[in-house]
Amino acid sequence: MILNIRNLTEADIDLIEPMLMAAYGESNSFQSELRRYLILQPDGWLVAESENTLIGMVGAVDYGAFAYIGMMAVDPAFQRQGVAKRLMKQLLDWLDGRGCPLVLLDATEVGAKLYTQFGFVEDEPTLVFQQIDSLKSWCSDECVQQLNSADLARLTMFDAQIFGADRQAVFATFLAEIPERALFACNVDGQITGYLFAQASTIGPWVASTPELAEALLASALNLSFSDIPQVFVPGCNKAATSLLMRYGFSKQRVQRHMRRGNSTPLGQRCLLYGLASLSIG
């Protein structure tokens, strides 16, 4: 099979979506997600093309301190033919060329077998929760406010200590897309102590300095409407998040493997991450 690997472009988004739906078994659209990722890292997303047909993709966002890989997918008709391995090699070569010291990803059981061939090791699980019981109405906390662009700089500073890298571009993108679904809270000194972005069907990114604040943010978010059953991607080390979500009618649906390649020094405070933005960008 002759395989051409190149950068994803805006023009590819309509063409690649059927392949992604088939590979992930999803009926929901990937278009807004792909456009967001192209804004965040225009040169970081690759597609595999064979005979003018897009049969695979993968990509990464380079945050500087580390990169996050996601959206690894191959058309079911072309799986087990080395496509994923070619895509991963080219992406890692690109990241190595940029001097990226650490690469992270959240893998399926099948994907983990491929990634270990490239030197990835497993750190902990990432848990996927969905809300099964949504009949109750939740009380919003008056400490929770709506975020605006003037808050971005201090939000980024607060988050960087926990996530381990600068996510201002991520926050700006979400704020432009869903300004009315961006929530945060401050202490008496006006310092940000937590925030939550409620996407159409994903709760996250979501960070809080205490379990009580995490609950206040979650309760406020659950008063919003969602396009599908809301889901949360939770670091396995955050036991407070697991307990909180179960009290609010969420149930664990599956487990991903959080893996890393490179620098073994832990970055940030992953146990204060209550919800990832996605499994593709952390």
C-alpha atoms as a printed R data frame, in Angstrom:
    type eleno elety resid chain resno       x      y      z
1   ATOM     1    CA   MET     A     1   0.000  0.000  0.000
2   ATOM     2    CA   ILE     A     2   1.335  3.418 -0.981
3   ATOM     3    CA   LEU     A     3   0.819  5.733  1.978
4   ATOM     4    CA   ASN     A     4   1.201  9.503  2.022
5   ATOM     5    CA   ILE     A     5   1.344 11.214  5.416
6   ATOM     6    CA   ARG     A     6   0.799 14.964  5.467
7   ATOM     7    CA   ASN     A     7  -0.628 17.738  7.619
8   ATOM     8    CA   LEU     A     8  -4.360 17.970  8.213
9   ATOM     9    CA   THR     A     9  -5.950 21.038  6.615
10  ATOM    10    CA   GLU     A    10  -9.297 22.766  7.027
11  ATOM    11    CA   ALA     A    11 -10.350 21.288  3.676
12  ATOM    12    CA   ASP     A    12  -9.830 17.753  5.046
13  ATOM    13    CA   ILE     A    13 -12.297 18.060  7.915
14  ATOM    14    CA   ASP     A    14 -15.422 17.060  5.982
15  ATOM    15    CA   LEU     A    15 -13.514 14.219  4.311
16  ATOM    16    CA   ILE     A    16 -11.932 12.760  7.444
17  ATOM    17    CA   GLU     A    17 -15.064 12.749  9.596
18  ATOM    18    CA   PRO     A    18 -16.600  9.498  8.194
19  ATOM    19    CA   MET     A    19 -13.330  7.692  8.920
20  ATOM    20    CA   LEU     A    20 -13.268  9.009 12.501
21  ATOM    21    CA   MET     A    21 -16.877  7.978 13.068
22  ATOM    22    CA   ALA     A    22 -16.123  4.475 11.806
23  ATOM    23    CA   ALA     A    23 -12.901  4.129 13.804
24  ATOM    24    CA   TYR     A    24 -14.401  5.372 17.078
25  ATOM    25    CA   GLY     A    25 -17.900  3.968 16.583
26  ATOM    26    CA   GLU     A    26 -19.290  7.474 17.099
27  ATOM    27    CA   SER     A    27 -22.286  9.166 15.519
28  ATOM    28    CA   ASN     A    28 -21.535 12.647 16.888
29  ATOM    29    CA   SER     A    29 -19.710 15.124 14.676
30  ATOM    30    CA   PHE     A    30 -15.971 15.704 15.099
31  ATOM    31    CA   GLN     A    31 -15.891 18.897 13.043
32  ATOM    32    CA   SER     A    32 -15.872 21.526 15.788
33  ATOM    33    CA   GLU     A    33 -13.289 19.520 17.729
34  ATOM    34    CA   LEU     A    34 -10.989 19.241 14.709
35  ATOM    35    CA   ARG     A    35 -11.287 22.942 13.930
36  ATOM    36    CA   ARG     A    36 -10.408 23.754 17.534
37  ATOM    37    CA   TYR     A    37  -7.336 21.538 17.386
38  ATOM    38    CA   LEU     A    38  -6.178 23.139 14.143
39  ATOM    39    CA   ILE     A    39  -6.418 26.555 15.788
40  ATOM    40    CA   LEU     A    40  -4.372 25.353 18.762
41  ATOM    41    CA   GLN     A    41  -1.661 23.589 16.711
42  ATOM    42    CA   PRO     A    42  -1.997 24.134 12.944
43  ATOM    43    CA   ASP     A    43   1.130 22.083 12.175
44  ATOM    44    CA   GLY     A    44   0.507 19.307 14.695
45  ATOM    45    CA   TRP     A    45  -2.166 17.139 13.067
46  ATOM    46    CA   LEU     A    46  -1.374 14.449 10.496
47  ATOM    47    CA   VAL     A    47  -3.483 12.431  8.084
48  ATOM    48    CA   ALA     A    48  -2.642  9.224  6.237
49  ATOM    49    CA   GLU     A    49  -3.796  9.132  2.627
50  ATOM    50    CA   SER     A    50  -3.960  6.176  0.249
51  ATOM    51    CA   GLU     A    51  -5.197  6.521 -3.328
52  ATOM    52    CA   ASN     A    52  -6.690  9.954 -2.548
53  ATOM    53    CA   THR     A    53  -8.638  8.554  0.423
54  ATOM    54    CA   LEU     A    54  -7.998  9.621  4.020
55  ATOM    55    CA   ILE     A    55  -7.568  6.442  6.056
56  ATOM    56    CA   GLY     A    56  -5.976  7.608  9.302
57  ATOM    57    CA   MET     A    57  -4.958 10.506 11.499
58  ATOM    58    CA   VAL     A    58  -3.177 11.511 14.695
59  ATOM    59    CA   GLY     A    59  -1.968 14.758 16.172
60  ATOM    60    CA   ALA     A    60  -0.589 16.671 19.109
61  ATOM    61    CA   VAL     A    61  -0.621 20.009 20.869
62  ATOM    62    CA   ASP     A    62   2.823 21.130 22.033
63  ATOM    63    CA   TYR     A    63   2.442 23.051 25.298
64  ATOM    64    CA   GLY     A    64   6.184 23.659 25.634
65  ATOM    65    CA   ALA     A    65   6.747 21.756 28.869
66  ATOM    66    CA   PHE     A    66   5.157 18.721 27.247
67  ATOM    67    CA   ALA     A    67   2.997 17.682 24.296
68  ATOM    68    CA   TYR     A    68  -0.303 15.835 24.366
69  ATOM    69    CA   ILE     A    69  -1.103 13.311 21.616
70  ATOM    70    CA   GLY     A    70  -4.617 12.391 20.557
71  ATOM    71    CA   MET     A    71  -7.081 11.542 17.799
72  ATOM    72    CA   MET     A    72  -5.206  8.414 16.747
73  ATOM    73    CA   ALA     A    73  -7.582  6.665 14.361
74  ATOM    74    CA   VAL     A    74  -7.355  4.337 11.367
75  ATOM    75    CA   ASP     A    75 -10.174  3.312  9.051
76  ATOM    76    CA   PRO     A    76 -11.286 -0.193 10.177
77  ATOM    77    CA   ALA     A    77 -10.717 -1.486  6.636
78  ATOM    78    CA   PHE     A    78  -7.023 -0.508  6.857
79  ATOM    79    CA   GLN     A    79  -6.196 -1.464 10.437
80  ATOM    80    CA   ARG     A    80  -3.311 -3.838 11.259
81  ATOM    81    CA   GLN     A    81  -1.434 -2.735  8.144
82  ATOM    82    CA   GLY     A    82   1.091 -0.458  9.840
83  ATOM    83    CA   VAL     A    83  -0.782  2.805  9.262
84  ATOM    84    CA   ALA     A    84  -0.932  3.784 12.946
85  ATOM    85    CA   LYS     A    85   2.746  2.973 13.399
86  ATOM    86    CA   ARG     A    86   3.724  5.184 10.449
87  ATOM    87    CA   LEU     A    87   1.590  8.034 11.741
88  ATOM    88    CA   MET     A    88   3.007  7.783 15.258
89  ATOM    89    CA   LYS     A    89   6.605  7.649 14.056
90  ATOM    90    CA   GLN     A    90   6.203 10.763 11.935
91  ATOM    91    CA   LEU     A    91   4.461 12.646 14.738
92  ATOM    92    CA   LEU     A    92   7.110 11.720 17.313
93  ATOM    93    CA   ASP     A    93   9.891 12.662 14.881
94  ATOM    94    CA   TRP     A    94   8.231 16.079 14.554
95  ATOM    95    CA   LEU     A    95   7.970 16.488 18.341
96  ATOM    96    CA   ASP     A    96  11.573 15.346 18.838
97  ATOM    97    CA   GLY     A    97  12.650 17.897 16.237
98  ATOM    98    CA   ARG     A    98  10.980 20.603 18.304
99  ATOM    99    CA   GLY     A    99  12.912 19.496 21.387
100 ATOM   100    CA   CYS     A   100   9.795 18.397 23.237
101 ATOM   101    CA   PRO     A   101  11.001 16.839 26.531
102 ATOM   102    CA   LEU     A   102   7.866 14.903 27.442
103 ATOM   103    CA   VAL     A   103   4.928 13.438 25.515
104 ATOM   104    CA   LEU     A   104   1.659 12.378 27.154
105 ATOM   105    CA   LEU     A   105  -1.400 10.523 25.889
106 ATOM   106    CA   ASP     A   106  -4.427  8.563 27.066
107 ATOM   107    CA   ALA     A   107  -4.571  5.179 25.359
108 ATOM   108    CA   THR     A   108  -7.078  2.428 24.853
109 ATOM   109    CA   GLU     A   109  -6.022 -1.119 25.712
110 ATOM   110    CA   VAL     A   110  -5.268 -1.792 22.039
111 ATOM   111    CA   GLY     A   111  -3.480  1.506 21.481
112 ATOM   112    CA   ALA     A   112  -1.244  1.018 24.509
113 ATOM   113    CA   LYS     A   113   0.412 -1.972 22.812
114 ATOM   114    CA   LEU     A   114   1.507  0.277 19.945
115 ATOM   115    CA   TYR     A   115   2.716  3.106 22.158
116 ATOM   116    CA   THR     A   116   4.953  0.875 24.276
117 ATOM   117    CA   GLN     A   117   6.904  0.160 21.072
118 ATOM   118    CA   PHE     A   118   7.793  3.866 21.003
119 ATOM   119    CA   GLY     A   119   8.980  4.009 24.604
120 ATOM   120    CA   PHE     A   120   5.774  5.068 26.333
121 ATOM   121    CA   VAL     A   121   5.206  3.824 29.875
122 ATOM   122    CA   GLU     A   122   1.966  3.791 31.845
123 ATOM   123    CA   ASP     A   123   1.572  6.169 34.789
124 ATOM   124    CA   GLU     A   124  -2.006  5.683 35.938
125 ATOM   125    CA   PRO     A   125  -5.515  5.257 34.535
126 ATOM   126    CA   THR     A   126  -7.695  8.019 33.160
127 ATOM   127    CA   LEU     A   127 -11.329  7.280 33.993
128 ATOM   128    CA   VAL     A   128 -14.266  8.114 31.725
129 ATOM   129    CA   PHE     A   129 -17.469  8.943 33.617
130 ATOM   130    CA   GLN     A   130 -20.963  9.589 32.240
131 ATOM   131    CA   GLN     A   131 -23.981 10.932 34.094
132 ATOM   132    CA   ILE     A   132 -26.543  8.144 34.323
133 ATOM   133    CA   ASP     A   133 -28.951  9.790 36.793
134 ATOM   134    CA   SER     A   134 -29.754 13.375 35.761
135 ATOM   135    CA   LEU     A   135 -33.256 13.728 37.225
136 ATOM   136    CA   LYS     A   136 -32.236 15.948 40.136
137 ATOM   137    CA   SER     A   137 -31.898 19.739 39.841
138 ATOM   138    CA   TRP     A   138 -28.731 21.117 41.420
139 ATOM   139    CA   CYS     A   139 -28.280 24.273 43.477
140 ATOM   140    CA   SER     A   140 -25.794 26.770 42.070
141 ATOM   141    CA   ASP     A   141 -23.292 28.328 44.469
142 ATOM   142    CA   GLU     A   142 -23.115 32.106 44.610
143 ATOM   143    CA   CYS     A   143 -19.302 31.934 44.650
144 ATOM   144    CA   VAL     A   144 -19.336 30.660 41.053
145 ATOM   145    CA   GLN     A   145 -19.133 33.378 38.406
146 ATOM   146    CA   GLN     A   146 -19.076 33.556 34.628
147 ATOM   147    CA   LEU     A   147 -15.612 33.905 33.126
148 ATOM   148    CA   ASN     A   148 -14.716 36.660 30.658
149 ATOM   149    CA   SER     A   149 -11.663 37.537 28.593
150 ATOM   150    CA   ALA     A   150 -10.340 39.916 31.263
151 ATOM   151    CA   ASP     A   151  -9.853 36.887 33.533
152 ATOM   152    CA   LEU     A   152  -7.731 34.870 31.085
153 ATOM   153    CA   ALA     A   153  -4.276 35.923 32.278
154 ATOM   154    CA   ARG     A   154  -4.877 35.088 35.941
155 ATOM   155    CA   LEU     A   155  -6.777 31.931 34.998
156 ATOM   156    CA   THR     A   156  -3.758 30.787 32.987
157 ATOM   157    CA   MET     A   157  -1.391 31.471 35.895
158 ATOM   158    CA   PHE     A   158  -3.588 29.496 38.296
159 ATOM   159    CA   ASP     A   159  -3.986 26.577 35.897
160 ATOM   160    CA   ALA     A   160  -0.297 26.337 34.935
161 ATOM   161    CA   GLN     A   161   0.644 25.331 38.490
162 ATOM   162    CA   ILE     A   162  -1.780 22.405 38.275
163 ATOM   163    CA   PHE     A   163  -1.744 21.359 34.618
164 ATOM   164    CA   GLY     A   164   1.998 21.941 34.354
165 ATOM   165    CA   ALA     A   165   1.952 24.135 31.236
166 ATOM   166    CA   ASP     A   166   0.437 27.292 29.748
167 ATOM   167    CA   ARG     A   167  -3.084 26.677 28.391
168 ATOM   168    CA   GLN     A   168  -4.095 30.259 27.620
169 ATOM   169    CA   ALA     A   169  -4.720 29.408 23.947
170 ATOM   170    CA   VAL     A   170  -7.017 26.550 25.000
171 ATOM   171    CA   PHE     A   171  -8.985 28.802 27.335
172 ATOM   172    CA   ALA     A   172  -9.262 31.568 24.742
173 ATOM   173    CA   THR     A   173 -10.620 29.091 22.206
174 ATOM   174    CA   PHE     A   174 -13.249 27.727 24.591
175 ATOM   175    CA   LEU     A   175 -14.188 31.212 25.768
176 ATOM   176    CA   ALA     A   176 -14.783 32.270 22.163
177 ATOM   177    CA   GLU     A   177 -16.904 29.161 21.501
178 ATOM   178    CA   ILE     A   178 -18.901 28.874 24.747
179 ATOM   179    CA   PRO     A   179 -18.602 32.140 26.725
180 ATOM   180    CA   GLU     A   180 -21.773 31.495 28.710
181 ATOM   181    CA   ARG     A   181 -20.508 28.046 29.804
182 ATOM   182    CA   ALA     A   182 -17.172 29.175 31.284
183 ATOM   183    CA   LEU     A   183 -17.286 29.271 35.096
184 ATOM   184    CA   PHE     A   184 -14.793 30.210 37.800
185 ATOM   185    CA   ALA     A   185 -14.489 31.026 41.498
186 ATOM   186    CA   CYS     A   186 -12.181 33.226 43.581
187 ATOM   187    CA   ASN     A   187 -11.125 33.502 47.211
188 ATOM   188    CA   VAL     A   188 -11.633 36.623 49.356
189 ATOM   189    CA   ASP     A   189  -8.420 38.107 47.936
190 ATOM   190    CA   GLY     A   190  -9.718 37.810 44.387
191 ATOM   191    CA   GLN     A   191  -7.377 34.963 43.433
192 ATOM   192    CA   ILE     A   192  -8.829 32.275 41.180
193 ATOM   193    CA   THR     A   193  -9.228 28.989 43.042
194 ATOM   194    CA   GLY     A   194 -11.112 26.922 40.478
195 ATOM   195    CA   TYR     A   195 -12.784 26.909 37.087
196 ATOM   196    CA   LEU     A   196 -14.865 24.730 34.782
197 ATOM   197    CA   PHE     A   197 -15.741 24.817 31.083
198 ATOM   198    CA   ALA     A   198 -18.980 23.004 30.250
199 ATOM   199    CA   GLN     A   199 -18.656 21.843 26.651
200 ATOM   200    CA   ALA     A   200 -21.631 20.543 24.675
201 ATOM   201    CA   SER     A   201 -21.236 17.031 26.090
202 ATOM   202    CA   THR     A   202 -17.994 17.152 28.105
203 ATOM   203    CA   ILE     A   203 -17.417 18.740 31.498
204 ATOM   204    CA   GLY     A   204 -13.862 20.041 31.357
205 ATOM   205    CA   PRO     A   205 -11.313 21.381 31.564
206 ATOM   206    CA   TRP     A   206 -12.202 21.490 35.252
207 ATOM   207    CA   VAL     A   207  -9.759 22.341 38.041
208 ATOM   208    CA   ALA     A   208 -10.350 23.144 41.706
209 ATOM   209    CA   SER     A   209  -8.144 23.713 44.729
210 ATOM   210    CA   THR     A   210 -10.570 21.895 47.078
211 ATOM   211    CA   PRO     A   211 -13.269 19.213 46.726
212 ATOM   212    CA   GLU     A   212 -15.857 21.677 48.050
213 ATOM   213    CA   LEU     A   213 -15.059 24.164 45.308
214 ATOM   214    CA   ALA     A   214 -15.083 21.404 42.707
215 ATOM   215    CA   GLU     A   215 -18.601 20.509 43.843
216 ATOM   216    CA   ALA     A   216 -19.792 24.125 43.625
217 ATOM   217    CA   LEU     A   217 -18.513 24.360 40.045
218 ATOM   218    CA   LEU     A   218 -20.041 21.004 39.079
219 ATOM   219    CA   ALA     A   219 -23.442 21.873 40.556
220 ATOM   220    CA   SER     A   220 -23.496 25.137 38.605
221 ATOM   221    CA   ALA     A   221 -22.483 23.385 35.383
222 ATOM   222    CA   LEU     A   222 -25.181 20.730 35.722
223 ATOM   223    CA   ASN     A   223 -27.860 23.415 35.615
224 ATOM   224    CA   LEU     A   224 -26.873 24.007 31.988
225 ATOM   225    CA   SER     A   225 -28.253 21.954 29.097
226 ATOM   226    CA   PHE     A   226 -26.078 19.425 27.254
227 ATOM   227    CA   SER     A   227 -26.354 18.085 23.710
228 ATOM   228    CA   ASP     A   228 -25.681 14.526 24.912
229 ATOM   229    CA   ILE     A   229 -25.115 12.665 28.175
230 ATOM   230    CA   PRO     A   230 -22.375 14.697 29.903
231 ATOM   231    CA   GLN     A   231 -19.050 12.939 30.337
232 ATOM   232    CA   VAL     A   232 -15.916 13.690 32.357
233 ATOM   233    CA   PHE     A   233 -12.339 12.464 31.823
234 ATOM   234    CA   VAL     A   234 -10.820 12.089 35.304
235 ATOM   235    CA   PRO     A   235  -7.199 11.396 36.331
236 ATOM   236    CA   GLY     A   236  -7.163  8.172 38.304
237 ATOM   237    CA   CYS     A   237  -5.238  9.779 41.178
238 ATOM   238    CA   ASN     A   238  -8.072 12.231 41.900
239 ATOM   239    CA   LYS     A   239 -10.138 10.139 44.306
240 ATOM   240    CA   ALA     A   240 -12.133 13.209 45.362
241 ATOM   241    CA   ALA     A   241 -13.348 13.629 41.765
242 ATOM   242    CA   THR     A   242 -14.434  9.996 41.571
243 ATOM   243    CA   SER     A   243 -16.391 10.260 44.819
244 ATOM   244    CA   LEU     A   244 -17.967 13.583 43.831
245 ATOM   245    CA   LEU     A   245 -19.092 12.396 40.408
246 ATOM   246    CA   MET     A   246 -20.667  9.241 41.798
247 ATOM   247    CA   ARG     A   247 -22.685 11.342 44.260
248 ATOM   248    CA   TYR     A   248 -23.950 13.406 41.332
249 ATOM   249    CA   GLY     A   249 -25.227 10.446 39.347
250 ATOM   250    CA   PHE     A   250 -22.147  9.676 37.247
251 ATOM   251    CA   SER     A   251 -20.890  6.158 36.592
252 ATOM   252    CA   LYS     A   252 -17.509  4.927 35.341
253 ATOM   253    CA   GLN     A   253 -17.870  3.753 31.741
254 ATOM   254    CA   ARG     A   254 -14.347  2.814 30.727
255 ATOM   255    CA   VAL     A   255 -10.678  3.174 31.611
256 ATOM   256    CA   GLN     A   256  -7.894  4.647 29.475
257 ATOM   257    CA   ARG     A   257  -4.168  4.300 30.152
258 ATOM   258    CA   HIS     A   258  -2.391  7.594 30.865
259 ATOM   259    CA   MET     A   259   1.079  7.149 29.341
260 ATOM   260    CA   ARG     A   260   4.235  9.215 28.962
261 ATOM   261    CA   ARG     A   261   7.431  9.205 26.937
262 ATOM   262    CA   GLY     A   262  10.474 11.167 28.036
263 ATOM   263    CA   ASN     A   263  11.175 13.162 31.187
264 ATOM   264    CA   SER     A   264  10.041 11.179 34.233
265 ATOM   265    CA   THR     A   265   9.685 14.219 36.519
266 ATOM   266    CA   PRO     A   266   5.984 14.774 37.313
267 ATOM   267    CA   LEU     A   267   4.644 18.109 36.124
268 ATOM   268    CA   GLY     A   268   1.901 20.098 37.795
269 ATOM   269    CA   GLN     A   269  -0.560 18.617 40.281
270 ATOM   270    CA   ARG     A   270  -2.596 16.105 38.307
271 ATOM   271    CA   CYS     A   271  -4.630 15.160 41.384
272 ATOM   272    CA   LEU     A   272  -6.271 18.615 41.306
273 ATOM   273    CA   LEU     A   273  -7.443 18.063 37.731
274 ATOM   274    CA   TYR     A   274 -11.098 17.086 38.057
275 ATOM   275    CA   GLY     A   275 -11.779 16.913 34.325
276 ATOM   276    CA   LEU     A   276  -9.623 16.989 31.185
277 ATOM   277    CA   ALA     A   277 -10.523 19.168 28.219
278 ATOM   278    CA   SER     A   278 -10.493 15.989 26.130
279 ATOM   279    CA   LEU     A   279  -8.550 12.760 25.739
280 ATOM   280    CA   SER     A   280  -6.709 14.411 22.836
281 ATOM   281    CA   ILE     A   281  -5.322 17.599 24.394
282 ATOM   282    CA   GLY     A   282  -5.337 16.868 28.130
